[in-house]
Amino acid sequence: MADITYSPTSTVELMSRGMECLVKHMGIVEAESFIAAILRERFDYTKWHKEYFTQDESVEKFLQNATVYAKKKRR
């Protein structure tokens, strides 16, 4: 039986791919605003994920919910 090794994605690669995804689906301005909102707010990702994301949700719906959440937090 061959040993299977797990090679985690580097932080730089993960951030790069995440930003590409956000920009592709939200555009650069909203992607930057979303990131700024996460950095600015006391953000509990686990709580947010449970409240706003379901496993059978599309990427588009996920990003829509993320945008709505970020806009609510800006107020």
Phi and psi restraints in degrees (range 20) as a CNS / XPLOR table:
assign (resid 1 and name C) (resid 2 and name N)
       (resid 2 and name CA) (resid 2 and name C) 1.0 -79.4 20.0 2
assign (resid 2 and name N) (resid 2 and name CA)
       (resid 2 and name C) (resid 3 and name N) 1.0 143.4 20.0 2
assign (resid 2 and name C) (resid 3 and name N)
       (resid 3 and name CA) (resid 3 and name C) 1.0 -73.3 20.0 2
assign (resid 3 and name N) (resid 3 and name CA)
       (resid 3 and name C) (resid 4 and name N) 1.0 134.8 20.0 2
assign (resid 3 and name C) (resid 4 and name N)
       (resid 4 and name CA) (resid 4 and name C) 1.0 -107.2 20.0 2
assign (resid 4 and name N) (resid 4 and name CA)
       (resid 4 and name C) (resid 5 and name N) 1.0 122.8 20.0 2
assign (resid 4 and name C) (resid 5 and name N)
       (resid 5 and name CA) (resid 5 and name C) 1.0 -108.2 20.0 2
assign (resid 5 and name N) (resid 5 and name CA)
       (resid 5 and name C) (resid 6 and name N) 1.0 143.8 20.0 2
assign (resid 5 and name C) (resid 6 and name N)
       (resid 6 and name CA) (resid 6 and name C) 1.0 -101.4 20.0 2
assign (resid 6 and name N) (resid 6 and name CA)
       (resid 6 and name C) (resid 7 and name N) 1.0 126.5 20.0 2
assign (resid 6 and name C) (resid 7 and name N)
       (resid 7 and name CA) (resid 7 and name C) 1.0 -113.3 20.0 2
assign (resid 7 and name N) (resid 7 and name CA)
       (resid 7 and name C) (resid 8 and name N) 1.0 102.4 20.0 2
assign (resid 7 and name C) (resid 8 and name N)
       (resid 8 and name CA) (resid 8 and name C) 1.0 -64.0 20.0 2
assign (resid 8 and name N) (resid 8 and name CA)
       (resid 8 and name C) (resid 9 and name N) 1.0 149.4 20.0 2
assign (resid 8 and name C) (resid 9 and name N)
       (resid 9 and name CA) (resid 9 and name C) 1.0 -66.8 20.0 2
assign (resid 9 and name N) (resid 9 and name CA)
       (resid 9 and name C) (resid 10 and name N) 1.0 136.8 20.0 2
assign (resid 9 and name C) (resid 10 and name N)
       (resid 10 and name CA) (resid 10 and name C) 1.0 -67.2 20.0 2
assign (resid 10 and name N) (resid 10 and name CA)
       (resid 10 and name C) (resid 11 and name N) 1.0 155.5 20.0 2
assign (resid 10 and name C) (resid 11 and name N)
       (resid 11 and name CA) (resid 11 and name C) 1.0 -59.5 20.0 2
assign (resid 11 and name N) (resid 11 and name CA)
       (resid 11 and name C) (resid 12 and name N) 1.0 -42.2 20.0 2
assign (resid 11 and name C) (resid 12 and name N)
       (resid 12 and name CA) (resid 12 and name C) 1.0 -63.0 20.0 2
assign (resid 12 and name N) (resid 12 and name CA)
       (resid 12 and name C) (resid 13 and name N) 1.0 -45.2 20.0 2
assign (resid 12 and name C) (resid 13 and name N)
       (resid 13 and name CA) (resid 13 and name C) 1.0 -65.2 20.0 2
assign (resid 13 and name N) (resid 13 and name CA)
       (resid 13 and name C) (resid 14 and name N) 1.0 -42.2 20.0 2
assign (resid 13 and name C) (resid 14 and name N)
       (resid 14 and name CA) (resid 14 and name C) 1.0 -61.7 20.0 2
assign (resid 14 and name N) (resid 14 and name CA)
       (resid 14 and name C) (resid 15 and name N) 1.0 -45.6 20.0 2
assign (resid 14 and name C) (resid 15 and name N)
       (resid 15 and name CA) (resid 15 and name C) 1.0 -65.1 20.0 2
assign (resid 15 and name N) (resid 15 and name CA)
       (resid 15 and name C) (resid 16 and name N) 1.0 -39.5 20.0 2
assign (resid 15 and name C) (resid 16 and name N)
       (resid 16 and name CA) (resid 16 and name C) 1.0 -64.5 20.0 2
assign (resid 16 and name N) (resid 16 and name CA)
       (resid 16 and name C) (resid 17 and name N) 1.0 -47.4 20.0 2
assign (resid 16 and name C) (resid 17 and name N)
       (resid 17 and name CA) (resid 17 and name C) 1.0 -65.5 20.0 2
assign (resid 17 and name N) (resid 17 and name CA)
       (resid 17 and name C) (resid 18 and name N) 1.0 -39.5 20.0 2
assign (resid 17 and name C) (resid 18 and name N)
       (resid 18 and name CA) (resid 18 and name C) 1.0 -63.0 20.0 2
assign (resid 18 and name N) (resid 18 and name CA)
       (resid 18 and name C) (resid 19 and name N) 1.0 -43.8 20.0 2
assign (resid 18 and name C) (resid 19 and name N)
       (resid 19 and name CA) (resid 19 and name C) 1.0 -65.5 20.0 2
assign (resid 19 and name N) (resid 19 and name CA)
       (resid 19 and name C) (resid 20 and name N) 1.0 -40.9 20.0 2
assign (resid 19 and name C) (resid 20 and name N)
       (resid 20 and name CA) (resid 20 and name C) 1.0 -59.2 20.0 2
assign (resid 20 and name N) (resid 20 and name CA)
       (resid 20 and name C) (resid 21 and name N) 1.0 -42.4 20.0 2
assign (resid 20 and name C) (resid 21 and name N)
       (resid 21 and name CA) (resid 21 and name C) 1.0 -64.3 20.0 2
assign (resid 21 and name N) (resid 21 and name CA)
       (resid 21 and name C) (resid 22 and name N) 1.0 -46.6 20.0 2
assign (resid 21 and name C) (resid 22 and name N)
       (resid 22 and name CA) (resid 22 and name C) 1.0 -61.0 20.0 2
assign (resid 22 and name N) (resid 22 and name CA)
       (resid 22 and name C) (resid 23 and name N) 1.0 -46.7 20.0 2
assign (resid 22 and name C) (resid 23 and name N)
       (resid 23 and name CA) (resid 23 and name C) 1.0 -64.2 20.0 2
assign (resid 23 and name N) (resid 23 and name CA)
       (resid 23 and name C) (resid 24 and name N) 1.0 -41.3 20.0 2
assign (resid 23 and name C) (resid 24 and name N)
       (resid 24 and name CA) (resid 24 and name C) 1.0 -60.5 20.0 2
assign (resid 24 and name N) (resid 24 and name CA)
       (resid 24 and name C) (resid 25 and name N) 1.0 -41.2 20.0 2
assign (resid 24 and name C) (resid 25 and name N)
       (resid 25 and name CA) (resid 25 and name C) 1.0 -97.5 20.0 2
assign (resid 25 and name N) (resid 25 and name CA)
       (resid 25 and name C) (resid 26 and name N) 1.0 -19.7 20.0 2
assign (resid 25 and name C) (resid 26 and name N)
       (resid 26 and name CA) (resid 26 and name C) 1.0 -118.4 20.0 2
assign (resid 26 and name N) (resid 26 and name CA)
       (resid 26 and name C) (resid 27 and name N) 1.0 -19.9 20.0 2
assign (resid 26 and name C) (resid 27 and name N)
       (resid 27 and name CA) (resid 27 and name C) 1.0 88.6 20.0 2
assign (resid 27 and name N) (resid 27 and name CA)
       (resid 27 and name C) (resid 28 and name N) 1.0 158.7 20.0 2
assign (resid 27 and name C) (resid 28 and name N)
       (resid 28 and name CA) (resid 28 and name C) 1.0 -63.9 20.0 2
assign (resid 28 and name N) (resid 28 and name CA)
       (resid 28 and name C) (resid 29 and name N) 1.0 -40.7 20.0 2
assign (resid 28 and name C) (resid 29 and name N)
       (resid 29 and name CA) (resid 29 and name C) 1.0 -66.3 20.0 2
assign (resid 29 and name N) (resid 29 and name CA)
       (resid 29 and name C) (resid 30 and name N) 1.0 -49.3 20.0 2
assign (resid 29 and name C) (resid 30 and name N)
       (resid 30 and name CA) (resid 30 and name C) 1.0 -68.2 20.0 2
assign (resid 30 and name N) (resid 30 and name CA)
       (resid 30 and name C) (resid 31 and name N) 1.0 -34.7 20.0 2
assign (resid 30 and name C) (resid 31 and name N)
       (resid 31 and name CA) (resid 31 and name C) 1.0 -62.1 20.0 2
assign (resid 31 and name N) (resid 31 and name CA)
       (resid 31 and name C) (resid 32 and name N) 1.0 -46.4 20.0 2
assign (resid 31 and name C) (resid 32 and name N)
       (resid 32 and name CA) (resid 32 and name C) 1.0 -63.8 20.0 2
assign (resid 32 and name N) (resid 32 and name CA)
       (resid 32 and name C) (resid 33 and name N) 1.0 -40.3 20.0 2
assign (resid 32 and name C) (resid 33 and name N)
       (resid 33 and name CA) (resid 33 and name C) 1.0 -63.6 20.0 2
assign (resid 33 and name N) (resid 33 and name CA)
       (resid 33 and name C) (resid 34 and name N) 1.0 -40.9 20.0 2
assign (resid 33 and name C) (resid 34 and name N)
       (resid 34 and name CA) (resid 34 and name C) 1.0 -61.2 20.0 2
assign (resid 34 and name N) (resid 34 and name CA)
       (resid 34 and name C) (resid 35 and name N) 1.0 -47.0 20.0 2
assign (resid 34 and name C) (resid 35 and name N)
       (resid 35 and name CA) (resid 35 and name C) 1.0 -63.9 20.0 2
assign (resid 35 and name N) (resid 35 and name CA)
       (resid 35 and name C) (resid 36 and name N) 1.0 -43.3 20.0 2
assign (resid 35 and name C) (resid 36 and name N)
       (resid 36 and name CA) (resid 36 and name C) 1.0 -59.9 20.0 2
assign (resid 36 and name N) (resid 36 and name CA)
       (resid 36 and name C) (resid 37 and name N) 1.0 -40.4 20.0 2
assign (resid 36 and name C) (resid 37 and name N)
       (resid 37 and name CA) (resid 37 and name C) 1.0 -64.2 20.0 2
assign (resid 37 and name N) (resid 37 and name CA)
       (resid 37 and name C) (resid 38 and name N) 1.0 -41.4 20.0 2
assign (resid 37 and name C) (resid 38 and name N)
       (resid 38 and name CA) (resid 38 and name C) 1.0 -64.3 20.0 2
assign (resid 38 and name N) (resid 38 and name CA)
       (resid 38 and name C) (resid 39 and name N) 1.0 -41.3 20.0 2
assign (resid 38 and name C) (resid 39 and name N)
       (resid 39 and name CA) (resid 39 and name C) 1.0 -71.9 20.0 2
assign (resid 39 and name N) (resid 39 and name CA)
       (resid 39 and name C) (resid 40 and name N) 1.0 -34.0 20.0 2
assign (resid 39 and name C) (resid 40 and name N)
       (resid 40 and name CA) (resid 40 and name C) 1.0 -76.8 20.0 2
assign (resid 40 and name N) (resid 40 and name CA)
       (resid 40 and name C) (resid 41 and name N) 1.0 -38.8 20.0 2
assign (resid 40 and name C) (resid 41 and name N)
       (resid 41 and name CA) (resid 41 and name C) 1.0 -88.1 20.0 2
assign (resid 41 and name N) (resid 41 and name CA)
       (resid 41 and name C) (resid 42 and name N) 1.0 156.7 20.0 2
assign (resid 41 and name C) (resid 42 and name N)
       (resid 42 and name CA) (resid 42 and name C) 1.0 -76.2 20.0 2
assign (resid 42 and name N) (resid 42 and name CA)
       (resid 42 and name C) (resid 43 and name N) 1.0 94.9 20.0 2
assign (resid 42 and name C) (resid 43 and name N)
       (resid 43 and name CA) (resid 43 and name C) 1.0 -100.7 20.0 2
assign (resid 43 and name N) (resid 43 and name CA)
       (resid 43 and name C) (resid 44 and name N) 1.0 121.9 20.0 2
assign (resid 43 and name C) (resid 44 and name N)
       (resid 44 and name CA) (resid 44 and name C) 1.0 -104.7 20.0 2
assign (resid 44 and name N) (resid 44 and name CA)
       (resid 44 and name C) (resid 45 and name N) 1.0 94.8 20.0 2
assign (resid 44 and name C) (resid 45 and name N)
       (resid 45 and name CA) (resid 45 and name C) 1.0 -58.7 20.0 2
assign (resid 45 and name N) (resid 45 and name CA)
       (resid 45 and name C) (resid 46 and name N) 1.0 -41.7 20.0 2
assign (resid 45 and name C) (resid 46 and name N)
       (resid 46 and name CA) (resid 46 and name C) 1.0 -61.4 20.0 2
assign (resid 46 and name N) (resid 46 and name CA)
       (resid 46 and name C) (resid 47 and name N) 1.0 -46.0 20.0 2
assign (resid 46 and name C) (resid 47 and name N)
       (resid 47 and name CA) (resid 47 and name C) 1.0 -63.4 20.0 2
assign (resid 47 and name N) (resid 47 and name CA)
       (resid 47 and name C) (resid 48 and name N) 1.0 -46.4 20.0 2
assign (resid 47 and name C) (resid 48 and name N)
       (resid 48 and name CA) (resid 48 and name C) 1.0 -59.7 20.0 2
assign (resid 48 and name N) (resid 48 and name CA)
       (resid 48 and name C) (resid 49 and name N) 1.0 -44.9 20.0 2
assign (resid 48 and name C) (resid 49 and name N)
       (resid 49 and name CA) (resid 49 and name C) 1.0 -59.8 20.0 2
assign (resid 49 and name N) (resid 49 and name CA)
       (resid 49 and name C) (resid 50 and name N) 1.0 -43.8 20.0 2
assign (resid 49 and name C) (resid 50 and name N)
       (resid 50 and name CA) (resid 50 and name C) 1.0 -66.1 20.0 2
assign (resid 50 and name N) (resid 50 and name CA)
       (resid 50 and name C) (resid 51 and name N) 1.0 -35.6 20.0 2
assign (resid 50 and name C) (resid 51 and name N)
       (resid 51 and name CA) (resid 51 and name C) 1.0 -81.3 20.0 2
assign (resid 51 and name N) (resid 51 and name CA)
       (resid 51 and name C) (resid 52 and name N) 1.0 -31.1 20.0 2
assign (resid 51 and name C) (resid 52 and name N)
       (resid 52 and name CA) (resid 52 and name C) 1.0 -119.6 20.0 2
assign (resid 52 and name N) (resid 52 and name CA)
       (resid 52 and name C) (resid 53 and name N) 1.0 1.3 20.0 2
assign (resid 52 and name C) (resid 53 and name N)
       (resid 53 and name CA) (resid 53 and name C) 1.0 -135.8 20.0 2
assign (resid 53 and name N) (resid 53 and name CA)
       (resid 53 and name C) (resid 54 and name N) 1.0 133.4 20.0 2
assign (resid 53 and name C) (resid 54 and name N)
       (resid 54 and name CA) (resid 54 and name C) 1.0 -119.5 20.0 2
assign (resid 54 and name N) (resid 54 and name CA)
       (resid 54 and name C) (resid 55 and name N) 1.0 153.9 20.0 2
assign (resid 54 and name C) (resid 55 and name N)
       (resid 55 and name CA) (resid 55 and name C) 1.0 -64.3 20.0 2
assign (resid 55 and name N) (resid 55 and name CA)
       (resid 55 and name C) (resid 56 and name N) 1.0 -28.4 20.0 2
assign (resid 55 and name C) (resid 56 and name N)
       (resid 56 and name CA) (resid 56 and name C) 1.0 -95.1 20.0 2
assign (resid 56 and name N) (resid 56 and name CA)
       (resid 56 and name C) (resid 57 and name N) 1.0 17.2 20.0 2
assign (resid 56 and name C) (resid 57 and name N)
       (resid 57 and name CA) (resid 57 and name C) 1.0 -86.8 20.0 2
assign (resid 57 and name N) (resid 57 and name CA)
       (resid 57 and name C) (resid 58 and name N) 1.0 143.6 20.0 2
assign (resid 57 and name C) (resid 58 and name N)
       (resid 58 and name CA) (resid 58 and name C) 1.0 -75.0 20.0 2
assign (resid 58 and name N) (resid 58 and name CA)
       (resid 58 and name C) (resid 59 and name N) 1.0 162.5 20.0 2
assign (resid 58 and name C) (resid 59 and name N)
       (resid 59 and name CA) (resid 59 and name C) 1.0 -61.4 20.0 2
assign (resid 59 and name N) (resid 59 and name CA)
       (resid 59 and name C) (resid 60 and name N) 1.0 -40.4 20.0 2
assign (resid 59 and name C) (resid 60 and name N)
       (resid 60 and name CA) (resid 60 and name C) 1.0 -61.2 20.0 2
assign (resid 60 and name N) (resid 60 and name CA)
       (resid 60 and name C) (resid 61 and name N) 1.0 -43.9 20.0 2
assign (resid 60 and name C) (resid 61 and name N)
       (resid 61 and name CA) (resid 61 and name C) 1.0 -67.0 20.0 2
assign (resid 61 and name N) (resid 61 and name CA)
       (resid 61 and name C) (resid 62 and name N) 1.0 -39.6 20.0 2
assign (resid 61 and name C) (resid 62 and name N)
       (resid 62 and name CA) (resid 62 and name C) 1.0 -59.4 20.0 2
assign (resid 62 and name N) (resid 62 and name CA)
       (resid 62 and name C) (resid 63 and name N) 1.0 -47.1 20.0 2
assign (resid 62 and name C) (resid 63 and name N)
       (resid 63 and name CA) (resid 63 and name C) 1.0 -67.1 20.0 2
assign (resid 63 and name N) (resid 63 and name CA)
       (resid 63 and name C) (resid 64 and name N) 1.0 -36.0 20.0 2
assign (resid 63 and name C) (resid 64 and name N)
       (resid 64 and name CA) (resid 64 and name C) 1.0 -62.2 20.0 2
assign (resid 64 and name N) (resid 64 and name CA)
       (resid 64 and name C) (resid 65 and name N) 1.0 -45.6 20.0 2
assign (resid 64 and name C) (resid 65 and name N)
       (resid 65 and name CA) (resid 65 and name C) 1.0 -64.1 20.0 2
assign (resid 65 and name N) (resid 65 and name CA)
       (resid 65 and name C) (resid 66 and name N) 1.0 -38.3 20.0 2
assign (resid 65 and name C) (resid 66 and name N)
       (resid 66 and name CA) (resid 66 and name C) 1.0 -63.5 20.0 2
assign (resid 66 and name N) (resid 66 and name CA)
       (resid 66 and name C) (resid 67 and name N) 1.0 -41.0 20.0 2
assign (resid 66 and name C) (resid 67 and name N)
       (resid 67 and name CA) (resid 67 and name C) 1.0 -65.4 20.0 2
assign (resid 67 and name N) (resid 67 and name CA)
       (resid 67 and name C) (resid 68 and name N) 1.0 -44.8 20.0 2
assign (resid 67 and name C) (resid 68 and name N)
       (resid 68 and name CA) (resid 68 and name C) 1.0 -60.0 20.0 2
assign (resid 68 and name N) (resid 68 and name CA)
       (resid 68 and name C) (resid 69 and name N) 1.0 -44.8 20.0 2
assign (resid 68 and name C) (resid 69 and name N)
       (resid 69 and name CA) (resid 69 and name C) 1.0 -61.3 20.0 2
assign (resid 69 and name N) (resid 69 and name CA)
       (resid 69 and name C) (resid 70 and name N) 1.0 -45.6 20.0 2
assign (resid 69 and name C) (resid 70 and name N)
       (resid 70 and name CA) (resid 70 and name C) 1.0 -63.0 20.0 2
assign (resid 70 and name N) (resid 70 and name CA)
       (resid 70 and name C) (resid 71 and name N) 1.0 -41.0 20.0 2
assign (resid 70 and name C) (resid 71 and name N)
       (resid 71 and name CA) (resid 71 and name C) 1.0 -65.1 20.0 2
assign (resid 71 and name N) (resid 71 and name CA)
       (resid 71 and name C) (resid 72 and name N) 1.0 -38.2 20.0 2
assign (resid 71 and name C) (resid 72 and name N)
       (resid 72 and name CA) (resid 72 and name C) 1.0 -63.5 20.0 2
assign (resid 72 and name N) (resid 72 and name CA)
       (resid 72 and name C) (resid 73 and name N) 1.0 -39.0 20.0 2
assign (resid 72 and name C) (resid 73 and name N)
       (resid 73 and name CA) (resid 73 and name C) 1.0 -72.3 20.0 2
assign (resid 73 and name N) (resid 73 and name CA)
       (resid 73 and name C) (resid 74 and name N) 1.0 -22.0 20.0 2
assign (resid 73 and name C) (resid 74 and name N)
       (resid 74 and name CA) (resid 74 and name C) 1.0 -72.6 20.0 2
assign (resid 74 and name N) (resid 74 and name CA)
       (resid 74 and name C) (resid 75 and name N) 1.0 -22.2 20.0 2
